[in-house]
Amino acid sequence: MSNNLVKRTYSLPRTIATLFEEWVEPGKRSSVVATLLEEFADTRRKHHLRQAIIEGCSEMQEVYLELEGEFQPLEEEVHCALNN
């Protein structure tokens, strides 16, 4: 067994374990479980990142509005200059 692999024991509902063993042949079960856990971890990471971005944007909302207010006159000036 490779040093990168660890063996764990988990309890599963009998119906799930039975279906898994019916659908996945014995030599591929560990890799299927690893793939499913990777997908689960990736989904969780994305969810947490999305939440952090939303929180960050909420915290920066006032700063964004202030910056927009500062650049609005410049934007109008450029627009007038380009249209004349």
N, C-alpha and C positions, 0 to 999 in steps of 0.2 A: 504494500500500500504506500502511496506517495506521501511525503511529509506535508503536502498541501491539502490533503484530505483528512477529514475528521469523521468519526462515526458517532451518530447520535441516535437516541431512541425517543420516539414521540408516540402518543396515543391518538388514533384516528377513529372516527365512527366506522363501525364494521362495514356498512354499505359502501362508504367511500373507498375503504381499503380493498374491498372485494372488486369493485369496478376498476380501480387503478390496476390491480393485479390481472384482471381480465384483459384490459386494454393495452397494457404495456408489458412487453416481454421481459423476462428476468434480467437479462444483461443490460437493459437500458433504463431501468427504474431510477437509479441514482442520478443519471444525467437529466432525466425528465424532471425529477424533483429539484435539482439544482437550477434548471432553466426556469421553472415556475417560481422558485424563490428569488431568483435574479429579477424576473419581471415584477414580482411583488415589491421588492426593494426599490426598483427603479420608479415604480408608480408612487410609492411613498415619498421618495426623494423629490420627485417632480411636484407632488402636492405641497410639501413643506416649502419648497422654493417658491412656488406660486403664492403661497400665503405670505412669505417674507416679502416678496415684491409688492403685493397688495398693501401690506402694512407700511412698507417704506414709502410707497406713493402717497398713502394717506397722511403720513407724517410730514411729507414734503409738499403737500398741497398748497399751503400758504406761501411757501418760497416760490413755487411754480407760478402762482397767481401774481406775486410781486414782480417776478422777472418778466412775465408777460406784460404787465402794466408799464414796466420800464421800456420795453422794446416796441410797444404799440405805436408811440409817436414816430419812431424811426421807420417803422414799417409803412405808416401813412405817408411820411415824407418821401420815401423811395417810390411808393406807388404813384404819388403825384408827379414826381420828377420823370418817371418812365412814361406817363400818359400825356405829358406836355411836350 
